């Protein structure tokens, strides 16, 4: 069961050069500071951001309908 404190936006990368799911082409990018290896607390919450491959993803709004994210080139 997902609890509200664990809800948020999930950020993941996709390796499009892999055609085999056994190569694990998806990688979850957890919010900063997550130490749980299962990423149960990895969702981004309001104000959280991560930078991946020169792209910054930030949660700018959050309500009962979900999250609004901003995607921008990292500076």
Helices and strands as residue ranges (DSSP letters): G 4-6, E 11-14, G 21-23, E 26-29, E 49-52, E 55-63, E 66-73
